[in-house]
Protein backbone atom coordinates (compact mmCIF):
# COMPACT_ATOMS: atom_id res chain seq x y z
CA UNK A 1 0.00 0.00 0.00
CA UNK A 2 2.91 2.36 0.70
CA UNK A 3 4.18 2.02 -2.87
CA UNK A 4 0.68 2.66 -4.22
CA UNK A 5 0.44 5.89 -2.22
CA UNK A 6 3.87 7.09 -3.34
CA UNK A 7 2.98 6.07 -6.90
CA UNK A 8 -0.21 8.16 -6.71
CA UNK A 9 1.81 11.17 -5.54
CA UNK A 10 4.27 10.69 -8.39
CA UNK A 11 1.56 10.18 -11.05
CA UNK A 12 -0.30 13.26 -9.80
CA UNK A 13 2.93 15.26 -9.96
CA UNK A 14 3.56 14.03 -13.50
CA UNK A 15 0.10 15.21 -14.56
CA UNK A 16 0.65 18.65 -13.06
CA UNK A 17 4.16 18.96 -14.50
CA UNK A 18 2.77 18.32 -17.99
CA UNK A 19 0.23 21.15 -17.80
CA UNK A 20 2.58 24.19 -17.88
CA UNK A 21 4.70 22.57 -20.60
CA UNK A 22 1.63 21.92 -22.76
CA UNK A 23 0.41 25.43 -22.10
CA UNK A 24 3.73 26.98 -23.13
CA UNK A 25 3.96 24.75 -26.20
CA UNK A 26 0.54 25.10 -27.72
CA UNK A 27 -1.08 28.28 -26.42
CA UNK A 28 -0.26 31.99 -26.55
CA UNK A 29 -0.20 34.02 -23.32
CA UNK A 30 -3.58 35.66 -23.90
CA UNK A 31 -6.74 35.52 -21.84
CA UNK A 32 -8.62 33.76 -24.66
CA UNK A 33 -5.96 31.05 -24.98
CA UNK A 34 -5.72 30.67 -21.20
CA UNK A 35 -9.45 30.01 -21.01
CA UNK A 36 -9.23 27.54 -23.92
CA UNK A 37 -6.31 25.73 -22.30
CA UNK A 38 -8.11 25.38 -18.98
CA UNK A 39 -11.28 24.13 -20.66
CA UNK A 40 -9.39 21.63 -22.83
CA UNK A 41 -7.29 20.26 -19.99
CA UNK A 42 -9.92 20.40 -17.24
CA UNK A 43 -10.45 16.61 -17.35
CA UNK A 44 -6.70 15.99 -17.00
CA UNK A 45 -6.47 18.47 -14.11
CA UNK A 46 -9.48 16.85 -12.46
CA UNK A 47 -7.98 13.35 -12.71
CA UNK A 48 -4.61 14.60 -11.45
CA UNK A 49 -6.28 16.27 -8.48
CA UNK A 50 -8.20 13.12 -7.59
CA UNK A 51 -5.04 11.00 -7.76
CA UNK A 52 -3.05 13.48 -5.66
CA UNK A 53 -5.75 13.94 -3.06
CA UNK A 54 -6.20 10.17 -2.71
CA UNK A 55 -2.44 9.80 -2.31
CA UNK A 56 -2.31 12.50 0.37
CA UNK A 57 -5.33 11.16 2.27
CA UNK A 58 -4.06 7.58 2.28
CA UNK A 59 -0.49 8.72 2.88
CA UNK A 60 -1.45 10.71 5.95
CA UNK A 61 -3.11 7.58 7.35
CA UNK A 62 -0.18 5.26 6.52
CA UNK A 63 2.82 7.50 7.10
CA UNK A 64 1.31 10.06 9.45
CA UNK A 65 3.44 12.65 7.69
CA UNK A 66 2.03 14.76 4.87
CA UNK A 67 5.16 16.94 4.84
CA UNK A 68 7.16 14.02 3.45
CA UNK A 69 4.53 13.45 0.75
CA UNK A 70 4.56 17.13 -0.15
CA UNK A 71 8.35 16.99 -0.46
CA UNK A 72 8.09 14.05 -2.83
CA UNK A 73 5.47 15.87 -4.90
CA UNK A 74 7.53 19.07 -5.11
CA UNK A 75 10.71 17.16 -5.95
CA UNK A 76 9.09 15.14 -8.74
CA UNK A 77 7.36 18.23 -10.08
CA UNK A 78 10.54 20.33 -10.17
CA UNK A 79 12.62 17.62 -11.84
CA UNK A 80 9.96 16.81 -14.45
CA UNK A 81 9.26 20.43 -15.34
CA UNK A 82 12.99 20.95 -15.85
CA UNK A 83 13.40 17.81 -17.97
CA UNK A 84 10.29 18.51 -20.04
CA UNK A 85 11.36 22.14 -20.56
CA UNK A 86 14.65 20.92 -21.96
CA UNK A 87 13.12 18.21 -24.15
CA UNK A 88 9.89 19.83 -25.34
CA UNK A 89 10.60 23.57 -25.22
CA UNK A 90 14.34 23.27 -26.06
CA UNK A 91 15.27 25.52 -23.15
CA UNK A 92 18.79 25.62 -21.79
CA UNK A 93 19.37 24.63 -18.18
CA UNK A 94 21.50 26.92 -16.04
CA UNK A 95 23.85 26.01 -13.23
CA UNK A 96 21.42 27.66 -10.80
CA UNK A 97 18.69 25.26 -11.95
CA UNK A 98 20.97 22.28 -11.32
CA UNK A 99 21.86 23.59 -7.86
CA UNK A 100 18.17 24.17 -7.10
CA UNK A 101 17.27 20.63 -8.16
CA UNK A 102 20.02 19.21 -5.97
CA UNK A 103 18.79 21.24 -2.98
CA UNK A 104 15.25 19.99 -3.57
CA UNK A 105 16.50 16.40 -3.69
CA UNK A 106 18.48 16.88 -0.46
CA UNK A 107 15.47 18.48 1.22
CA UNK A 108 13.23 15.58 0.17
CA UNK A 109 15.69 13.12 1.70
CA UNK A 110 15.71 15.09 4.97
CA UNK A 111 11.90 15.20 5.02
CA UNK A 112 11.84 11.42 4.92
CA UNK A 113 13.87 11.16 8.16
N, C-alpha and C positions, 0 to 999 in steps of 0.2 A: 504493500500500500504506500510505503514511503516513496518508492520510485515512481509510482503513478502520480503522486502529488507533485513531486519535483518535475516530472514530465509535463504535467498540466501547466505549471509555472513557466517552463521553458517554451512550450507550444504557444501559450498566450503571449509571451514576450516576442516570439517570432512573428506572430500576427501583427502586433503593434509596431514592430520594427519595419515591417513591410509597408505600412501605411504612409509614412512620410516620404519614403523612396518612390513609391508609386505616384504620390502627389507631385513630387518634384519632377518626375519623369514625364508625366502625361498631361499635366494641367498647368495653366498659367496662374500667376498670383493675382487673380482678380476675384471679386466677390462672387460673380456668376460661376466661375470655375470652382471656387471653394464649395459653393452650394452643390454643384453637380458632383464633385468628388465625394462629399459626405453622403449624398443620396445614393450614389453608385456603390459605395463601400460600406454602407450602413449594415448590411447583413454580415459582412466579415468582421466589422467592429463589434457587433452584437455577439457573434460566436466567440470571438476573442475574449470579450468581457465575461461571458458565462464560464469559459474555461479557466480564466484567471481567478474569478471569484470562487469557483469550486475548489481550485487549488489552495487558495488562501484559507477558506473555511475549513477544509479537511486538514490542511497543514497546521492550522492553529490548534486543532484537536490532537493531532499526532505529535507534533514537535513542541507545542506550547510556546512557539517563538515565531511571530510573524515578521520580526525584524530580519531574521535570517532569510526568510522567503522573499522579502522585499529586496534584500541584497542580491539574491540570485537573479531576481527579475531585472533589476537595474543593470547588473553585470552582463547578462545575456543581451539585453536591449542595446547597451552601449557598444558591445563588440559587434553585434549584427548590423547595426546602423552604420558603423564604420566600414565593415566589410562590404556591405551592399552599396554604400556610397562609392567605394573604390571600383567595384565591379560594374555596377549599373550606370552610375552617373559619371564615371571616369574622373573622380576627384583625386587629388593628391593628398596623401596623409603626411601630416607634419610630425616633427619630433614631440611636440607638446601633446598631440593626440595619442601617441604611443605611450608617453609617460602617464597620461590620464587613464588610459586603459589598464596599465600596470597597477596604478593606485587603486582602481576599482576592483581589480582582481585580488589585490592584497586585502582590501577592506572586506570583500566577500568572504575570504578565508577567515579573517578575524571575527566576523559576525557568526560564523559557524562554531566558534569555540564556546 
